[in-house]
Amino acid sequence: APEDLRPRVEATERPSLGSDLQDATRAYKQAVDVHNARVDEYNALADEIQRRNAWDDSEASVELRRGLGPAREAVESARGQAEMARARMESVRTKYR
């Protein structure tokens, strides 16, 4: 039959806006919210150190300053998580273009 000689054309329908994109977008928003919360915690600690002028060697000052490192690490970790979530969301989004 002549139709057998025609090259096959695969259906390339765009998927409807699916739950995968909604999930990826939600995960990104949550990751950004966590990052912002960690930034707020870090800033609150830094503000408290400045407010108390906690640069001396007293136990209270040292204890406050000791929290800066872990707080900074928490910010960096949350930023990495948000960046990964954004990349995943962008990758899912390309399916719908």
C-alpha positions as YAML, in Angstrom:
chain: A
units: angstrom
residues:
- id: 1
  name: ALA
  ca: [0.00, 0.00, 0.00]
- id: 2
  name: PRO
  ca: [1.29, 3.50, -0.79]
- id: 3
  name: GLU
  ca: [0.84, 4.72, 2.79]
- id: 4
  name: ASP
  ca: [3.53, 2.24, 3.85]
- id: 5
  name: LEU
  ca: [6.09, 4.32, 1.93]
- id: 6
  name: ARG
  ca: [5.39, 7.49, 3.91]
- id: 7
  name: PRO
  ca: [7.73, 8.17, 6.80]
- id: 8
  name: ARG
  ca: [6.04, 7.68, 10.13]
- id: 9
  name: VAL
  ca: [5.32, 10.83, 12.09]
- id: 10
  name: GLU
  ca: [5.37, 10.40, 15.83]
- id: 11
  name: ALA
  ca: [2.84, 12.30, 17.88]
- id: 12
  name: THR
  ca: [4.73, 15.02, 19.71]
- id: 13
  name: GLU
  ca: [1.98, 16.47, 21.85]
- id: 14
  name: ARG
  ca: [2.97, 18.74, 24.65]
- id: 15
  name: PRO
  ca: [2.04, 17.23, 27.98]
- id: 16
  name: SER
  ca: [-0.62, 19.21, 29.82]
- id: 17
  name: LEU
  ca: [0.64, 21.36, 32.67]
- id: 18
  name: GLY
  ca: [1.22, 18.45, 34.96]
- id: 19
  name: SER
  ca: [1.61, 17.73, 38.59]
- id: 20
  name: ASP
  ca: [5.36, 17.26, 38.03]
- id: 21
  name: LEU
  ca: [5.76, 20.98, 37.32]
- id: 22
  name: GLN
  ca: [3.45, 21.92, 40.18]
- id: 23
  name: ASP
  ca: [5.47, 19.67, 42.53]
- id: 24
  name: ALA
  ca: [8.81, 21.08, 41.30]
- id: 25
  name: THR
  ca: [7.55, 24.65, 41.67]
- id: 26
  name: ARG
  ca: [6.24, 23.93, 45.17]
- id: 27
  name: ALA
  ca: [9.55, 22.31, 46.17]
- id: 28
  name: TYR
  ca: [11.44, 25.35, 44.89]
- id: 29
  name: LYS
  ca: [9.19, 27.75, 46.80]
- id: 30
  name: GLN
  ca: [9.64, 25.70, 49.99]
- id: 31
  name: ALA
  ca: [13.42, 25.64, 49.51]
- id: 32
  name: VAL
  ca: [13.46, 29.43, 49.03]
- id: 33
  name: ASP
  ca: [11.34, 29.84, 52.18]
- id: 34
  name: VAL
  ca: [13.81, 27.69, 54.16]
- id: 35
  name: HIS
  ca: [16.75, 29.68, 52.78]
- id: 36
  name: ASN
  ca: [15.09, 32.97, 53.72]
- id: 37
  name: ALA
  ca: [14.39, 31.68, 57.23]
- id: 38
  name: ARG
  ca: [18.07, 30.67, 57.64]
- id: 39
  name: VAL
  ca: [19.16, 34.13, 56.42]
- id: 40
  name: ASP
  ca: [16.80, 35.74, 58.94]
- id: 41
  name: GLU
  ca: [18.24, 33.57, 61.74]
- id: 42
  name: TYR
  ca: [21.81, 34.47, 60.76]
- id: 43
  name: ASN
  ca: [20.96, 38.19, 60.57]
- id: 44
  name: ALA
  ca: [19.19, 38.10, 63.93]
- id: 45
  name: LEU
  ca: [22.27, 36.54, 65.51]
- id: 46
  name: ALA
  ca: [24.60, 39.06, 63.86]
- id: 47
  name: ASP
  ca: [22.32, 41.90, 64.98]
- id: 48
  name: GLU
  ca: [22.33, 40.57, 68.54]
- id: 49
  name: ILE
  ca: [26.14, 40.41, 68.54]
- id: 50
  name: GLN
  ca: [26.31, 44.02, 67.36]
- id: 51
  name: ARG
  ca: [23.59, 45.19, 69.75]
- id: 52
  name: ARG
  ca: [25.45, 43.66, 72.70]
- id: 53
  name: ASN
  ca: [28.78, 44.77, 71.24]
- id: 54
  name: ALA
  ca: [29.77, 41.16, 71.88]
- id: 55
  name: TRP
  ca: [33.37, 41.29, 70.66]
- id: 56
  name: ASP
  ca: [35.04, 40.69, 74.02]
- id: 57
  name: ASP
  ca: [36.17, 37.37, 75.46]
- id: 58
  name: SER
  ca: [33.32, 36.98, 77.92]
- id: 59
  name: GLU
  ca: [31.56, 33.64, 77.87]
- id: 60
  name: ALA
  ca: [28.29, 35.17, 76.64]
- id: 61
  name: SER
  ca: [30.02, 36.99, 73.77]
- id: 62
  name: VAL
  ca: [32.04, 33.96, 72.74]
- id: 63
  name: GLU
  ca: [28.90, 31.80, 72.83]
- id: 64
  name: LEU
  ca: [27.00, 34.26, 70.61]
- id: 65
  name: ARG
  ca: [29.83, 34.48, 68.10]
- id: 66
  name: ARG
  ca: [30.23, 30.70, 68.11]
- id: 67
  name: GLY
  ca: [26.75, 30.48, 66.59]
- id: 68
  name: LEU
  ca: [27.75, 32.48, 63.50]
- id: 69
  name: GLY
  ca: [29.64, 29.64, 61.81]
- id: 70
  name: PRO
  ca: [26.84, 27.07, 62.01]
- id: 71
  name: ALA
  ca: [24.29, 29.75, 61.07]
- id: 72
  name: ARG
  ca: [26.35, 30.66, 58.00]
- id: 73
  name: GLU
  ca: [26.67, 26.98, 57.07]
- id: 74
  name: ALA
  ca: [22.90, 26.60, 57.40]
- id: 75
  name: VAL
  ca: [22.42, 29.53, 55.00]
- id: 76
  name: GLU
  ca: [24.86, 28.03, 52.48]
- id: 77
  name: SER
  ca: [23.27, 24.59, 52.72]
- id: 78
  name: ALA
  ca: [19.78, 26.05, 52.24]
- id: 79
  name: ARG
  ca: [21.04, 28.10, 49.29]
- id: 80
  name: GLY
  ca: [22.41, 24.93, 47.68]
- id: 81
  name: GLN
  ca: [19.11, 23.14, 48.21]
- id: 82
  name: ALA
  ca: [17.21, 26.06, 46.67]
- id: 83
  name: GLU
  ca: [19.56, 26.15, 43.67]
- id: 84
  name: MET
  ca: [19.06, 22.42, 43.10]
- id: 85
  name: ALA
  ca: [15.29, 22.81, 43.39]
- id: 86
  name: ARG
  ca: [15.36, 25.71, 40.92]
- id: 87
  name: ALA
  ca: [17.40, 23.67, 38.44]
- id: 88
  name: ARG
  ca: [14.96, 20.78, 38.76]
- id: 89
  name: MET
  ca: [11.99, 23.12, 38.27]
- id: 90
  name: GLU
  ca: [13.61, 24.66, 35.17]
- id: 91
  name: SER
  ca: [14.34, 21.21, 33.78]
- id: 92
  name: VAL
  ca: [10.73, 20.12, 34.28]
- id: 93
  name: ARG
  ca: [9.51, 23.41, 32.79]
- id: 94
  name: THR
  ca: [11.39, 22.80, 29.53]
- id: 95
  name: LYS
  ca: [9.06, 19.86, 28.85]
- id: 96
  name: TYR
  ca: [6.18, 22.30, 28.57]
- id: 97
  name: ARG
  ca: [7.76, 24.76, 26.14]
...
